[in-house]
Amino acid sequence: MEFQNVRAVAKANVYFDGKVVSHSIFLPDGAKKSLGLIYPGKFHFGTDKAERMEIIAGTCSVKLDGGGGIAEHGAGTHFDVPAKSGFDIEVKSGVCEYVCTFIG
């Protein structure tokens, strides 16, 4: 996956003692995405806006807040997170790479 003509923020977003790291980019139309890495562990994220998480490499297990079971996601898959909610994500081994698109 490649993005053209973007504005990138060099300062990293670092969470959970460096086990989740991302960088924000802004597309020409003003849309925001983050490109990140998740190292092994289990983490919870809250959301303000709706998000689409695209898994680029590696695998993870995801449980959305408010119900449903745990879903496995690998490279080439995605999951959507509603606004004002959250999700648990677990990486058991290796590194999971993702692109997060902020919707709305």
N, C-alpha and C positions, 0 to 999 in steps of 0.2 A: 504494500500500500504506500502510495506516495502522494504528497500534497504540494501543489505549485503555488507560488506567489503568496506565501503566508507570512504573518508576523509572529515570531516566536519569542517567548519569555525565557531568558536564560536561567533565571532563578528557579530552582527546582521546588516542587511541592513535595515535602518529605513527611511521611506518616509512619507511625509505629516503629520508631527507632531505626528508620531507614529501610524497613522491610517492604514498604510501598513507596515508590518514587515516580513522579510524573512531571511533565513539562506542558505548559499551556501553549496552544497555537490559536491564531485568529485567521480565519479565511478571508478572502477579499470582500465577501458579503457581510462580514462582521460576526459570523457564526464562530463559536468557541468549541474547541476540542482539547482533550488532554491525551498525551501519549505517555504510557507508563509501563512499569515493571512491578510485578508482585512476586516477592520471594516466599519460600515456604512459611506457612503459618495460617492462622484463622483470624479474620479481621471483620469488623462491622463498619459500614459507611452509611451515613445519613444523606439524604438528598433534599435540596430545595426545589430544584427544577427536575423535570423528567430527564432521564438519561438513557442512551443506548450504549451498551458496553460490547464492543466487538473484540473477540479474542483473536489475536494475530499469531501467537505461538504459545505452546505449552497448554496446560489444562488446569481447570479449576472446578470447584463445586460451589454452587450458589443457592442460597435460600433467600427469597424475597420476604420482607416484612409482611405480616398480615395473612400468612397462610401459604398453602402449597408445600410441596416436598422439596427435596434437594435435587437440583438438576446439574448434570455434568456438562461442561462446555470445553471444547477444544478449538484448535485453530480453524478459522473459517466459520465459526458460529457467533451468535450474539444473544444477549438478553436485554430486555427493556425494564427500566425501573420507574415506577410512577413518581410524580412530584410529591414532595412532602412525605417521603417514606424512607426506606433504607433496605439494606441487604447485608447478609453475611457471605463472605467469600473465603474459600479455603484453597490453598495451593499445597499439595502434599509433597511434591518434589520438583526440582528444576525451577525454572522461572516462567511465569505467565506474563506475556506481553499483550497489552490492550490499547485500543483507541476508544476513548469515551467522547460521545457527542452529546452536548447539552441541548435539550429540546425545549423550545418555548422561552 
